[in-house]
Amino acid sequence: MKPATFDYVVPRTVAEAVEALGDTGRKAQVLAGGQSLILEMHLQRIRPELVVDINRIPELDGMSVEGDELRVGALVRHAAFEEADAVPGPLGTLLSRAVVNIAHPPIRSRGTMAGSFGWAHPASEWCAIGVALDATVEVTGPDGARAIAAGDYFLGPYRTARRPQELITAVRLPLLGENTGVGFIEHRRTHFCFAQVAVAAALTVSDGVISDARIGLVNSADRPIRARAAERSLLGTEIGPLPAGPRLPDGHPFARAGRVAAQEDAEPVAEPYADVEYKRQAIAVLVGRTLRQATTDLRSRRAAHEGDRQ
Ligand SMILES: Cc1cc2nc3c(=O)[nH]c(=O)nc-3n(C[C@H](O)[C@H](O)[C@H](O)COP(=O)(O)OP(=O)(O)OC[C@H]3O[C@@H](n4cnc5c(N)ncnc54)[C@H](O)[C@@H]3O)c2cc1C
C-alpha cells in the first residue's frame, strides 16, 4: 500500500516546527527516524495531512551531561547507545544492554529515543527504562516549554500526555550513582521481534542493603510500567552471595520480587504466542534474573574500582 497524500515541511528551528504543528487546521505528524511512522503511513493506519520533518533542526541533535542527568536530544538515534562508554556510569551500561534488543542495526541507525517516547509502544525498551528511572520528557508547544515526568506521560498504548501541537525536544535520564548496579533482560520469539516481555532494573546498595530499587517492565501492561510492589519488597534487604546456577531458590528475595512483580504489578495483555499466564511466568523469571544481573554488575563495578585504587 502507499501512503495517502500529505503535505511535507522541513523546519530549521524548533520554533518553526512548533508553528507547523500548531497549524490546527491539519492533522500533523512529526517525522524523526521514520521507523514507526513511515510503516504506519504505508499501511494507512496513520493518514497525516502534514508531515513535519525535524531532521534538519540542529538544536535537537546531540546529548549532554547536565548536572546528574543525561539530556538526549530528539534526533539522537538508538545506535548512539550501543557502546557502554557513550554515556558515563551505570546508565551507560543499562542503555547499551537494552539497545541491542531494539530491532536491528538499520532501524537503530535511524530510529530515535525521543521517537520511541513519541510513539509510546507498550513494548518499547526505552519507555520502560524511562518510567523506571523517573525520566523527564521535555516538550515545546505553542504555549512554551514544559517537562512531563515519565510516570505521568504514558496513558495507554500509543497514548501520551503530549499534546498534538507539542514537539518532544529531549528526554532526560538520571545518570545513576556508582552504588547502583543495572540489568536488562528481554524475552522474544525471534531475534527481531518486539519483546514479549523484558525487564530493566537498577539496584542501589548502601551499607550492604538495598536502599533503592527500580524495576521497569516492558510489554507487561497496556503501557510501560514500574513494578513498585516488587521494588518495595526489596528495600532493606541484605544481598548475600548469589546462589550458583541459573535458578534462584523460591525463598530468595529476587525470586520473591519476581513473583510480586508478576502478580501485583503487571497487568499483561494477551497476544498471539503469549497469553496472560505465560507472560506472568516470564515476568517472574525475568525479574529475578535481571536483579541478579544488576547485583553482578554492581559487584564487578566495585571490584574494578578497588583494582583502580590498588
Ligand atoms: C521491524 C521493526 C522492529 C522494531 N522493533 C522495535 C523494538 O524491538 N523495540 C522498540 O522500542 N522499537 C522497535 N521498533 C520501532 C523503532 O524503535 C522506532 O524507531 C521508534 O518506535 C520510533 O522512533 P522514530 O525516531 O523512528 O520515530 P518516527 O517513526 O519518526 O515517529 C514515531 C511517532 O512518534 C512521533 N514523534 C517522533 N519524534 C517526535 C518528537 N520529537 N516529538 C513529537 N512526536 C514525535 C511521530 O509523530 C510518530 O507518531 C521497530 C520498528 C520496526 C520497523
The ligand as an SDF file (V2000), in Angstrom:
LIG
                    3D

 53 58  0  0  0  0  0  0  0  0999 V2000
   10.8730   -4.1540   12.1290 C   0  0  0  0  0  0  0  0  0  0  0  0
   10.8360   -3.1870   13.2890 C   0  0  0  0  0  0  0  0  0  0  0  0
   11.1570   -3.6480   14.5410 C   0  0  0  0  0  0  0  0  0  0  0  0
   11.1480   -2.7630   15.6220 C   0  0  0  0  0  0  0  0  0  0  0  0
   11.4740   -3.2590   16.8550 N   0  0  0  0  0  0  0  0  0  0  0  0
   11.4360   -2.4220   17.9080 C   0  0  0  0  0  0  0  0  0  0  0  0
   11.7460   -2.8900   19.2190 C   0  0  0  0  0  0  0  0  0  0  0  0
   12.0830   -4.0530   19.4290 O   0  0  0  0  0  0  0  0  0  0  0  0
   11.6620   -2.0070   20.2430 N   0  0  0  0  0  0  0  0  0  0  0  0
   11.2990   -0.6920   20.0420 C   0  0  0  0  0  0  0  0  0  0  0  0
   11.2390    0.0770   21.0050 O   0  0  0  0  0  0  0  0  0  0  0  0
   11.0240   -0.2280   18.8230 N   0  0  0  0  0  0  0  0  0  0  0  0
   11.0750   -1.0470   17.7650 C   0  0  0  0  0  0  0  0  0  0  0  0
   10.7680   -0.5470   16.5310 N   0  0  0  0  0  0  0  0  0  0  0  0
   10.3920    0.8740   16.4000 C   0  0  0  0  0  0  0  0  0  0  0  0
   11.6220    1.7630   16.3120 C   0  0  0  0  0  0  0  0  0  0  0  0
   12.3530    1.6850   17.5150 O   0  0  0  0  0  0  0  0  0  0  0  0
   11.2850    3.2330   16.0600 C   0  0  0  0  0  0  0  0  0  0  0  0
   12.4980    3.8240   15.7170 O   0  0  0  0  0  0  0  0  0  0  0  0
   10.6730    4.0020   17.2000 C   0  0  0  0  0  0  0  0  0  0  0  0
    9.4770    3.4440   17.6420 O   0  0  0  0  0  0  0  0  0  0  0  0
   10.2650    5.4260   16.7600 C   0  0  0  0  0  0  0  0  0  0  0  0
   11.3620    6.2080   16.5690 O   0  0  0  0  0  0  0  0  0  0  0  0
   11.4910    7.0620   15.2400 P   0  0  0  0  0  0  0  0  0  0  0  0
   12.5340    8.0800   15.5210 O   0  0  0  0  0  0  0  0  0  0  0  0
   11.7250    6.1500   14.1180 O   0  0  0  0  0  0  0  0  0  0  0  0
   10.0820    7.8400   15.1390 O   0  0  0  0  0  0  0  0  0  0  0  0
    9.0960    8.0630   13.9160 P   0  0  0  0  0  0  0  0  0  0  0  0
    8.7720    6.7780   13.2660 O   0  0  0  0  0  0  0  0  0  0  0  0
    9.6150    9.1530   13.0550 O   0  0  0  0  0  0  0  0  0  0  0  0
    7.8200    8.6010   14.7130 O   0  0  0  0  0  0  0  0  0  0  0  0
    7.0460    7.7270   15.5220 C   0  0  0  0  0  0  0  0  0  0  0  0
    5.9210    8.5170   16.2020 C   0  0  0  0  0  0  0  0  0  0  0  0
    6.4570    9.3850   17.1910 O   0  0  0  0  0  0  0  0  0  0  0  0
    6.1780   10.7570   16.8840 C   0  0  0  0  0  0  0  0  0  0  0  0
    7.4080   11.5140   17.1430 N   0  0  0  0  0  0  0  0  0  0  0  0
    8.6700   11.1780   16.7650 C   0  0  0  0  0  0  0  0  0  0  0  0
    9.5500   12.0910   17.2310 N   0  0  0  0  0  0  0  0  0  0  0  0
    8.8130   13.0280   17.8770 C   0  0  0  0  0  0  0  0  0  0  0  0
    9.1480   14.2430   18.5430 C   0  0  0  0  0  0  0  0  0  0  0  0
   10.4100   14.6720   18.6480 N   0  0  0  0  0  0  0  0  0  0  0  0
    8.1560   14.9680   19.0780 N   0  0  0  0  0  0  0  0  0  0  0  0
    6.8630   14.5490   18.9890 C   0  0  0  0  0  0  0  0  0  0  0  0
    6.4820   13.4200   18.3720 N   0  0  0  0  0  0  0  0  0  0  0  0
    7.4500   12.6660   17.8180 C   0  0  0  0  0  0  0  0  0  0  0  0
    5.7960   10.7660   15.3920 C   0  0  0  0  0  0  0  0  0  0  0  0
    4.9460   11.8160   15.0620 O   0  0  0  0  0  0  0  0  0  0  0  0
    5.1290    9.4080   15.2410 C   0  0  0  0  0  0  0  0  0  0  0  0
    3.7950    9.4700   15.6760 O   0  0  0  0  0  0  0  0  0  0  0  0
   10.7870   -1.3930   15.4290 C   0  0  0  0  0  0  0  0  0  0  0  0
   10.4770   -0.9210   14.1520 C   0  0  0  0  0  0  0  0  0  0  0  0
   10.4870   -1.8070   13.0870 C   0  0  0  0  0  0  0  0  0  0  0  0
   10.1480   -1.2890   11.7200 C   0  0  0  0  0  0  0  0  0  0  0  0
  1  2  1  0
  2  3  1  0
  2 52  2  0
  3  4  2  0
  4  5  1  0
  4 50  1  0
  5  6  2  0
  6  7  1  0
  6 13  1  0
  7  8  2  0
  7  9  1  0
  9 10  1  0
 10 11  2  0
 10 12  1  0
 12 13  2  0
 13 14  1  0
 14 15  1  0
 14 50  1  0
 15 16  1  0
 16 17  1  0
 16 18  1  0
 18 19  1  0
 18 20  1  0
 20 21  1  0
 20 22  1  0
 22 23  1  0
 23 24  1  0
 24 25  2  0
 24 26  1  0
 24 27  1  0
 27 28  1  0
 28 29  2  0
 28 30  1  0
 28 31  1  0
 31 32  1  0
 32 33  1  0
 33 34  1  0
 33 48  1  0
 34 35  1  0
 35 36  1  0
 35 46  1  0
 36 37  1  0
 36 45  1  0
 37 38  2  0
 38 39  1  0
 39 40  1  0
 39 45  2  0
 40 41  1  0
 40 42  2  0
 42 43  1  0
 43 44  2  0
 44 45  1  0
 46 47  1  0
 46 48  1  0
 48 49  1  0
 50 51  2  0
 51 52  1  0
 52 53  1  0
M  END
$$$$
